[in-house]
Amino acid sequence: MAYDPKNLSALAYANGFTLWHYRTNDVAADVDTVGYFNKAASFMRIGDFIITNANASGPIENGFLIVRTNTGTSVDVTNLNALGLSNTD
């Protein structure tokens, strides 16, 4: 699949930083690929955080992506920094 702008929401912004939320059925390995967020290049900034719910229809992959580079046309984010991996009950 591909980036869907309807699934990206700005949660908070201040001082040149935006906290985003993105939910998709795409797996995290696809979402954190260079170019996945290219259509959002005009409003994403280096250092922005994206709270991500990837693989939403399967075993969900939750975590943070951080915008690493943005040339104005090409966006690269970090690999997913996973959250909530353990569940001991």
C-alpha positions in Angstrom: 0.0 0.0 0.0 1.0 3.6 0.1 0.9 6.7 2.3 -2.7 7.9 2.9 -3.0 11.6 3.9 -6.4 10.9 5.5 -4.6 8.8 8.2 -2.1 11.5 9.3 -3.2 13.9 12.0 -1.4 16.7 13.8 -1.8 16.2 17.5 0.2 19.2 18.8 2.7 21.7 17.5 4.9 24.4 19.1 8.3 26.0 18.5 8.8 24.5 15.0 7.9 21.0 16.2 4.8 18.9 15.4 3.6 15.7 17.0 1.8 13.6 14.5 -0.4 10.4 14.6 -0.5 8.0 11.7 -2.5 4.8 11.4 -2.2 2.3 8.5 -2.6 -1.3 7.5 0.9 -1.1 6.0 3.6 -2.9 8.0 6.2 -0.8 9.9 9.0 -1.9 7.5 7.1 -0.2 4.6 6.1 2.9 6.6 9.7 3.7 7.7 11.1 3.4 4.1 12.6 6.4 2.5 10.0 8.2 0.5 6.9 6.8 2.2 5.9 10.2 3.5 7.0 12.2 0.4 3.5 13.6 -0.2 3.7 15.1 3.3 7.1 16.8 2.6 5.6 20.3 2.5 4.5 20.2 6.2 6.8 17.7 8.0 9.9 19.1 9.6 13.2 17.4 10.6 12.8 16.3 14.2 9.0 15.9 14.1 7.7 12.8 15.9 5.0 10.5 14.4 3.2 8.2 16.8 2.5 5.3 14.5 0.0 2.4 14.6 1.2 0.2 11.7 -0.1 -3.1 10.5 -3.5 -2.0 12.1 -5.3 -5.1 10.7 -2.8 -7.6 11.9 -0.6 -7.8 15.0 -0.3 -4.1 15.4 3.1 -2.4 15.5 3.1 0.7 17.7 5.8 3.2 18.2 7.5 6.4 17.2 9.0 7.5 13.9 11.1 10.6 13.8 11.6 12.7 10.7 15.3 12.4 9.9 15.6 14.3 6.7 13.3 16.3 4.4 14.6 17.9 1.2 11.3 19.4 0.4 10.4 16.6 -1.9 11.9 13.5 -0.2 11.2 12.5 3.5 13.1 9.9 5.4 12.1 8.7 8.9 13.8 6.6 11.4 13.0 2.9 11.9 10.0 2.4 14.2 11.0 2.8 17.8 8.6 0.2 19.2 6.4 0.7 22.2 4.3 -1.8 24.2 6.1 -5.0 23.0 5.8 -6.9 26.3 2.6 -8.2 27.8 3.2 -10.6 30.7 -0.4 -11.5 31.6 
